[in-house]
Amino acid sequence: MTYLPGTASLIEEIDKKLLVVLRDGRTLIGYLRSIDQFANLVLHQTIERIHVGKKYGDMPRGIFIIRGENVVLLGEIDTEKEENTTLTQVSIDEILELQQEEQLAQQQKEEVRKKAMKERGLASHADAIHDDFF
């Protein structure tokens, strides 16, 4: 196995099942079919895996084109270890409902934090900064 610099090292991952974590927090699993010099990826038979606590759900996405700058993490999936997980798979409807509940709880927690900061005379600029990433 020879060392290939930059995105050329991804050539060895072609046709392998990969997990890709995106900058917006989504997790995709699919077969790498193509790459380019900018690390743009084409995944085939892609699913979006949503995790909430010890449960997860898979949403089929088909062919997925990912701009290289949006990739945070990329790794090959070990199929033997994937089958022996302690997580529980649930339906798409159930995981979406759990995800929405988790997001509402997070928003409420953030509102309490903002209110406490405002009472102390501190201004929160997290919203303006956070929006720049998406």
C-alpha positions in Angstrom: 0.0 0.0 0.0 1.5 3.3 -1.1 0.9 6.7 0.4 -1.2 9.0 -1.7 -1.2 12.7 -0.8 -4.4 14.7 -0.2 -7.7 13.6 -1.6 -6.0 11.0 -3.7 -5.8 8.8 -0.6 -9.6 8.4 -0.9 -9.1 6.4 -4.1 -8.5 3.3 -1.9 -12.0 3.8 -0.4 -13.9 3.6 -3.7 -16.7 1.0 -3.5 -16.4 0.7 0.3 -19.2 1.4 2.8 -18.4 4.7 4.5 -19.8 6.8 7.3 -19.7 10.6 6.6 -20.4 13.2 9.3 -21.4 16.6 7.7 -20.8 20.1 9.1 -24.5 20.5 9.8 -24.4 17.4 12.1 -26.0 14.9 9.7 -24.6 11.4 9.5 -24.7 9.6 6.2 -23.8 6.0 5.4 -23.3 4.8 1.8 -20.9 3.3 -0.8 -18.3 5.7 -2.1 -18.6 5.8 -5.9 -16.6 8.9 -6.9 -14.3 11.6 -5.6 -12.6 14.6 -7.1 -9.6 16.9 -6.3 -11.8 19.0 -4.0 -12.9 15.9 -1.9 -16.4 16.2 -3.3 -18.0 12.8 -2.8 -20.7 10.7 -4.5 -22.3 8.1 -2.2 -24.6 5.4 -3.5 -27.3 3.6 -1.6 -27.1 6.3 1.0 -29.0 6.4 4.3 -29.2 9.2 6.7 -28.8 7.8 10.2 -30.4 9.8 13.0 -29.3 9.1 16.6 -31.4 10.0 19.7 -30.1 8.6 22.9 -29.7 4.8 22.5 -32.0 4.7 19.5 -31.4 5.3 15.8 -33.4 5.4 12.6 -32.3 5.2 8.9 -33.8 7.3 6.2 -33.1 6.2 2.7 -31.5 9.0 0.6 -30.3 7.1 -2.6 -27.5 8.8 -4.5 -26.0 11.7 -2.5 -23.5 14.3 -3.7 -21.5 15.9 -0.9 -19.4 19.0 -1.3 -16.0 18.3 0.1 -15.9 21.4 2.4 -19.0 20.0 4.3 -17.3 16.8 5.3 -16.2 16.8 9.0 -15.4 13.1 9.4 -15.2 10.2 7.0 -14.4 6.5 7.8 -14.9 3.0 6.6 -17.6 1.0 8.3 -16.7 -2.4 9.8 -19.8 -4.5 8.9 -19.1 -7.0 11.7 -19.1 -4.4 14.3 -22.1 -2.6 12.8 -24.2 -5.7 13.4 -23.1 -6.0 17.1 -24.3 -2.6 18.2 -26.0 -1.8 21.5 -28.3 0.8 19.8 -31.9 0.0 19.0 -33.2 0.6 15.6 -36.6 2.2 15.4 -39.0 3.3 12.6 -38.4 6.6 10.7 -41.5 8.1 12.2 -40.5 7.3 15.7 -36.9 8.6 15.4 -38.2 11.8 13.7 -40.6 12.4 16.6 -37.8 11.7 19.2 -35.5 14.1 17.3 -38.1 16.8 17.3 -38.6 16.4 21.1 -34.9 16.5 21.6 -34.6 19.7 19.6 -37.5 21.4 21.5 -35.8 20.5 24.8 -32.5 21.9 23.5 -34.3 25.1 22.4 -35.9 25.5 25.8 -32.6 25.0 27.6 -31.0 27.6 25.3 -33.8 30.1 26.1 -33.2 29.6 29.8 -29.5 30.2 29.3 -30.1 33.3 27.3 -32.5 34.7 29.9 -30.0 34.1 32.7 -27.2 35.8 30.7 -29.4 38.8 29.9 -30.3 39.1 33.6 -26.6 39.3 34.4 -26.1 42.0 31.7 -24.3 39.7 29.3 -25.3 39.7 25.6 -25.3 36.4 23.7 -24.0 36.5 20.1 -24.2 32.8 19.6 -27.2 33.0 17.3 -25.4 35.3 14.8 -22.3 33.2 14.9 -24.2 29.9 14.7 -26.1 31.0 11.6 -22.9 31.6 9.7 -22.1 27.9 9.7 -25.3 26.9 7.9 
